[in-house]
Amino acid sequence: MIETFHQLKPYSLSKEEKQERLFGELKELTEYHREHCKEYARFLESVGYDQDNIKTCEDIPFFPVRMFKECDLMSIKPEDVFKTMTSSGTTGQKVSRIYVDKENAMVQQKVMVRILGDYIGKKRIPVLVIDTPSVLKDRSKFSARGAAIIGLRVIAKEMVFALNDDMSLNQEVFEAFLQKYQDSFFLIFGFTFIVWQHFYKVLDEKTHKYDLSNAFLMTGGGWKKLASQSVTNGDFKNSFGKLCGIHHFLDHYGMVEQTGCIYAECECGHLHASIYSDVIVRNPMDFSPCKIGEKGIVQVLSVLPRSYPGHSLLTEDEGVILGEDDCPCGRKGKYIRIFGRMKSAELRGCSDTYGTGS
């Protein structure tokens, strides 16, 4: 059924159309994972799952995302594992391990490209990665940072890493990239705190100021550390605008447990769910669905995970649905705001723990 989604634009379905398509796929995925993953089958049994009682997307059981830290969960044979992705974690913490086969990996990459294409166009463009190439050192195992970078390779005309292994700016590589692409449209990508700490602060200390006005800066994760430095999203954008002329930004919300289905930031500063995904915000007291504008625990739905039971996950993040089908940017679907980790949740940001090799 995933092929029917590929025939549509990423933000083209109204609420009713989207719910009908999503529900059919999510219900089928729930049955598929029950049959192919014994741990997930036991979970469904423990919550009293009965497929006859599943009438809407809100009825699909939500699987705690933390379970991927406790168990090896897969709906494929071990010999079919093509790639293992891990979440971030501070020293001593367990990390999630996500197992994908070749088909699932291809679908994740294809969807990422389709979503990004709605924001930056469909042509291949130069990509300057604010990270070190060592993050990709093990081709069979990727952290959240590595998985995101690999996903961008499909859209990259050329991909260049701007940082050395010690996270210092490689001045020679950076200036060579600018000399080649400064006058054309290009993408700068990195996790937010890394971009701020190892790119912005370094450029800010230089007497020579660089013109990056043709760049589109894509970031994600790491806001917790910036908040501890009293740097807001607005401060981040204003600082880059004043320093080097960047005015096009694309923040996003996503997780390794649902790679490919990112919630990308539109021109109005809203994070959007595409036709491949959806968000339900739940009351932390009784897990009932919250209304638009009510803060709660974020549940994420995705039609992509087929090699592992990650299609309906209860995260450890707080958020709010701001609206649906009525964002001024014109994209249909729900648009959200994420406040960050719940106070009792582990520190788990993709760039908050980069020093551990995540």
C-alpha positions as CSV (number, residue, x, y, z in Angstrom):
1,M,0.0,0.0,0.0
2,I,3.0,2.3,0.5
3,E,3.2,2.8,-3.3
4,T,-0.2,4.6,-3.3
5,F,1.3,7.2,-0.9
6,H,4.3,7.8,-3.3
7,Q,1.8,8.8,-6.0
8,L,0.7,11.8,-3.9
9,K,2.4,15.0,-2.9
10,P,3.6,14.9,0.8
11,Y,1.1,17.4,2.1
12,S,-1.8,17.0,-0.3
13,L,-4.4,15.1,1.7
14,S,-7.2,16.7,3.8
15,K,-8.0,15.3,7.2
16,E,-10.7,12.9,6.0
17,E,-8.7,11.6,3.1
18,K,-5.5,11.1,5.1
19,Q,-7.2,9.4,8.0
20,E,-8.8,6.8,5.7
21,R,-5.6,5.9,4.0
22,L,-3.5,6.0,7.2
23,F,-6.0,3.9,9.2
24,G,-6.0,1.1,6.6
25,E,-2.2,0.9,6.4
26,L,-1.7,1.2,10.2
27,K,-4.2,-1.5,11.0
28,E,-2.6,-3.8,8.5
29,L,0.9,-3.1,10.0
30,T,-0.4,-3.8,13.5
31,E,-1.5,-7.3,12.3
32,Y,1.7,-7.8,10.3
33,H,3.9,-7.1,13.3
34,R,1.7,-9.2,15.6
35,E,2.4,-12.1,13.3
36,H,6.1,-11.5,12.8
37,C,7.4,-10.2,16.1
38,K,6.6,-12.3,19.2
39,E,7.5,-9.5,21.6
40,Y,5.1,-7.2,20.0
41,A,2.4,-9.9,19.9
42,R,2.8,-10.3,23.7
43,F,2.5,-6.5,24.1
44,L,-0.8,-6.5,22.2
45,E,-2.1,-9.3,24.3
46,S,-1.1,-7.5,27.5
47,V,-3.1,-4.4,26.4
48,G,-6.1,-6.5,25.4
49,Y,-5.8,-5.8,21.7
50,D,-8.8,-6.8,19.6
51,Q,-8.7,-5.8,16.0
52,D,-12.5,-5.7,15.8
53,N,-12.4,-2.8,18.2
54,I,-10.0,-0.7,16.2
55,K,-12.1,1.9,14.3
56,T,-9.8,4.9,14.0
57,C,-6.1,5.8,14.1
58,E,-6.5,6.8,17.7
59,D,-7.4,3.2,18.5
60,I,-4.1,1.8,17.2
61,P,-2.2,0.6,20.3
62,F,0.8,2.9,21.1
63,F,4.0,1.1,21.8
64,P,6.3,2.8,24.3
65,V,9.4,4.0,22.4
66,R,11.6,3.0,25.4
67,M,10.9,-0.7,24.6
68,F,13.4,-0.4,21.8
69,K,16.1,0.1,24.5
70,E,15.0,-3.0,26.4
71,C,14.5,-5.6,23.6
72,D,15.7,-6.4,20.2
73,L,12.5,-6.0,18.2
74,M,12.3,-7.0,14.6
75,S,9.7,-8.4,12.2
76,I,12.3,-9.8,9.8
77,K,14.7,-12.7,10.0
78,P,18.1,-11.8,11.6
79,E,19.8,-12.7,8.4
80,D,17.8,-10.1,6.5
81,V,19.0,-7.2,8.6
82,F,20.7,-4.8,6.2
83,K,21.4,-1.9,8.7
84,T,21.2,-1.3,12.4
85,M,20.5,2.2,13.6
86,T,20.9,3.4,17.2
87,S,19.5,6.3,19.1
88,S,21.6,8.7,21.2
89,G,22.3,8.1,24.8
90,T,24.6,9.5,27.5
91,T,27.2,7.3,29.1
92,G,25.7,4.4,30.9
93,Q,22.3,4.7,29.2
94,K,20.8,2.1,27.0
95,V,20.2,3.0,23.3
96,S,17.4,2.0,21.0
97,R,18.4,-0.5,18.2
98,I,16.4,-0.4,15.1
99,Y,16.8,-3.2,12.5
100,V,15.9,-2.6,8.9
101,D,16.1,-4.7,5.8
102,K,17.1,-3.4,2.3
103,E,13.5,-2.7,1.3
104,N,12.6,-0.8,4.5
105,A,15.8,1.2,4.2
106,M,15.0,2.2,0.6
107,V,11.5,3.3,1.5
108,Q,12.8,5.4,4.4
109,Q,15.2,7.1,2.1
110,K,12.6,7.7,-0.6
111,V,10.2,9.3,1.7
112,M,12.9,11.6,3.2
113,V,13.7,12.8,-0.3
114,R,10.0,13.4,-1.1
115,I,9.4,15.4,2.1
116,L,12.5,17.5,1.7
117,G,11.7,18.1,-2.0
118,D,8.6,20.0,-1.0
119,Y,10.8,22.5,0.8
120,I,14.1,22.7,-1.2
121,G,13.1,21.4,-4.6
122,K,13.9,18.2,-6.4
123,K,17.2,19.0,-8.0
124,R,20.4,17.6,-6.5
125,I,22.3,20.3,-4.5
126,P,25.6,20.7,-2.8
127,V,25.4,19.7,0.9
128,L,27.8,21.0,3.6
129,V,27.5,18.7,6.6
130,I,28.5,20.3,10.0
131,D,29.8,17.1,11.4
132,T,32.8,14.8,11.1
133,P,33.0,12.0,8.5
134,S,33.8,9.5,11.3
135,V,30.1,9.5,12.3
136,L,29.7,7.2,9.3
137,K,32.6,4.9,10.1
138,D,30.6,1.7,10.5
139,R,28.5,1.2,7.4
140,S,26.3,-1.5,8.9
141,K,25.5,0.5,12.1
142,F,24.4,4.1,12.2
143,S,23.5,6.5,15.0
144,A,20.7,9.0,14.6
145,R,23.2,11.5,13.3
146,G,24.6,9.0,10.8
147,A,21.2,7.9,9.6
148,A,20.1,11.5,8.9
149,I,23.3,12.2,6.9
150,I,23.0,9.0,4.9
151,G,19.4,10.0,4.1
152,L,20.6,13.2,2.6
153,R,23.1,11.6,0.2
154,V,20.3,11.0,-2.3
155,I,19.7,14.7,-2.8
156,A,23.4,15.7,-2.6
157,K,25.2,16.8,-5.8
158,E,28.3,16.7,-3.6
159,M,28.5,16.1,0.2
160,V,31.4,17.7,2.2
161,F,32.0,17.3,5.9
162,A,33.1,20.6,7.5
163,L,34.5,19.3,10.8
164,N,37.6,17.4,11.7
165,D,37.4,14.3,14.0
166,D,38.0,16.6,17.0
167,M,35.0,18.7,16.0
168,S,37.1,21.6,15.0
169,L,36.2,23.5,11.8
170,N,38.2,22.3,8.8
171,Q,38.9,25.7,7.4
172,E,40.5,24.5,4.2
173,V,37.5,22.2,3.3
174,F,35.0,24.9,4.3
175,E,36.5,27.6,2.2
176,A,37.0,25.3,-0.8
177,F,33.3,24.4,-0.6
178,L,32.3,28.1,-0.5
179,Q,34.6,29.0,-3.4
180,K,32.9,26.3,-5.5
181,Y,29.2,26.8,-4.5
182,Q,28.9,30.2,-2.7
183,D,27.0,31.8,-5.7
184,S,24.5,28.9,-6.0
185,F,21.9,27.4,-3.8
186,F,23.3,24.9,-1.3
187,L,22.2,23.1,1.9
188,I,24.0,23.2,5.2
189,F,23.0,20.4,7.5
190,G,23.8,19.5,11.1
191,F,22.3,18.8,14.5
192,T,21.4,22.1,16.2
193,F,23.8,22.2,19.1
194,I,26.7,21.0,16.9
195,V,25.9,23.7,14.4
196,W,25.8,26.4,17.1
197,Q,28.8,25.3,19.1
198,H,31.2,24.2,16.3
199,F,30.1,26.4,13.4
200,Y,28.4,29.6,14.4
201,K,30.7,30.3,17.4
202,V,33.8,29.6,15.3
203,L,32.6,31.9,12.5
204,D,31.6,34.6,15.0
205,E,35.1,34.8,16.3
206,K,36.7,35.3,12.9
207,T,37.4,38.8,11.6
208,H,36.5,37.7,8.1
209,K,32.8,37.4,7.6
210,Y,31.4,34.8,5.2
211,D,28.4,35.3,2.9
212,L,26.1,32.3,3.2
213,S,23.0,34.0,1.9
214,N,22.4,31.3,-0.7
215,A,22.3,28.6,1.9
216,F,19.4,26.7,3.3
217,L,20.2,25.7,6.9
218,M,18.6,22.4,8.0
219,T,18.9,21.4,11.6
220,G,17.3,19.1,14.1
221,G,17.6,18.1,17.8
222,G,19.8,19.6,20.4
223,W,17.6,22.4,21.6
224,K,17.9,21.3,25.2
225,K,21.6,22.3,25.4
226,L,20.9,25.6,23.6
227,A,18.1,26.4,26.0
228,S,20.6,25.9,28.9
229,Q,22.7,28.6,27.2
230,S,19.5,30.8,26.9
231,V,19.5,30.5,23.1
232,T,16.0,30.3,21.6
233,N,15.0,29.2,18.2
234,G,14.5,32.9,17.3
235,D,18.0,33.8,18.7
236,F,19.5,31.0,16.6
237,K,18.0,32.2,13.4
238,N,18.6,35.9,14.0
239,S,22.3,35.2,14.9
240,F,22.9,33.3,11.7
241,G,21.1,36.0,9.7
242,K,23.2,38.8,11.1
243,L,26.5,36.9,11.0
244,C,26.4,35.4,7.5
245,G,23.1,36.3,5.8
246,I,21.3,33.0,6.2
247,H,17.5,33.5,6.0
248,H,16.3,30.1,5.0
249,F,15.9,27.6,7.8
250,L,14.5,24.1,8.0
251,D,14.4,22.7,11.5
252,H,12.8,19.3,11.9
253,Y,11.5,16.8,14.5
254,G,12.2,13.1,14.1
255,M,13.6,10.0,15.7
256,V,15.7,7.0,14.7
257,E,12.7,4.8,15.6
258,Q,10.8,6.3,12.7
259,T,13.6,7.2,10.3
260,G,12.4,8.9,7.1
261,C,9.2,10.4,8.6
262,I,10.5,13.8,9.7
263,Y,8.3,16.6,10.8
264,A,9.8,19.5,8.8
265,E,9.5,23.2,9.7
266,C,7.6,25.4,7.2
267,E,8.1,29.0,6.4
268,C,5.7,29.9,9.3
269,G,7.8,28.0,11.8
270,H,5.4,25.1,12.2
271,L,6.4,21.4,12.2
272,H,4.3,19.5,9.7
273,A,3.1,15.8,9.6
274,S,3.3,14.5,6.0
275,I,0.9,12.0,4.4
276,Y,3.2,9.3,5.6
277,S,2.8,10.1,9.3
278,D,0.6,11.6,11.9
279,V,0.7,12.9,15.5
280,I,-1.7,12.3,18.4
281,V,-1.1,14.3,21.6
282,R,-2.3,12.4,24.7
283,N,-3.3,13.5,28.2
284,P,-0.5,12.3,30.6
285,M,-3.1,11.4,33.2
286,D,-5.4,9.0,31.3
287,F,-3.8,8.9,27.8
288,S,-7.0,10.2,26.2
289,P,-6.4,12.2,23.0
290,C,-5.9,16.0,23.6
291,K,-7.7,18.6,21.7
292,I,-6.0,21.1,19.4
293,G,-4.0,23.5,21.6
294,E,-3.8,21.1,24.6
295,K,-0.3,20.1,25.7
296,G,0.4,16.4,26.3
297,I,2.6,13.4,25.5
298,V,3.4,13.0,21.8
299,Q,2.4,9.8,20.0
300,V,3.8,9.4,16.5
301,L,2.3,7.3,13.7
302,S,4.1,6.2,10.5
303,V,3.4,3.9,7.6
304,L,7.1,3.2,7.0
305,P,8.3,0.8,9.7
306,R,7.7,-2.7,8.4
307,S,10.9,-4.5,9.4
308,Y,10.3,-3.6,13.1
309,P,7.1,-2.6,15.1
310,G,7.6,1.1,15.1
311,H,4.5,2.3,13.3
312,S,2.7,3.6,16.5
313,L,5.0,4.9,19.2
314,L,4.4,6.8,22.5
315,T,7.4,9.1,22.8
316,E,8.8,10.8,25.9
317,D,8.3,14.2,24.4
318,E,5.7,16.9,25.3
319,G,4.0,18.8,22.5
320,V,0.9,20.4,21.2
321,I,-1.1,20.2,17.9
322,L,-1.5,23.8,16.7
323,G,-3.9,23.1,13.9
324,E,-4.8,20.9,11.0
325,D,-5.2,21.7,7.2
326,D,-5.1,25.4,7.9
327,C,-1.5,26.5,8.2
328,P,-0.8,29.7,6.3
329,C,2.0,28.0,4.3
330,G,-0.7,26.0,2.5
331,R,0.4,22.5,3.5
332,K,-2.3,20.2,4.6
333,G,-2.1,17.9,7.7
334,K,-1.5,18.6,11.3
335,Y,1.2,21.0,12.4
336,I,2.7,20.9,15.8
337,R,5.1,22.3,18.4
338,I,7.5,20.2,20.4
339,F,8.4,21.5,23.9
340,G,11.1,18.9,24.6
341,R,11.6,15.8,26.8
342,M,9.3,15.1,29.7
343,K,11.0,15.9,33.0
344,S,11.2,12.2,34.0
345,A,12.5,11.1,30.6
346,E,16.2,10.4,29.9
347,L,18.3,12.9,28.1
348,R,18.2,11.6,24.6
349,G,18.8,14.4,22.0
350,C,20.6,13.4,18.9
351,S,23.3,16.1,19.3
352,D,23.1,16.5,23.1
353,T,25.3,13.4,23.4
354,Y,27.6,13.7,20.4
355,G,30.6,13.3,22.7
356,T,29.6,9.7,23.3
357,G,29.8,8.8,19.6
358,S,26.0,8.9,19.1
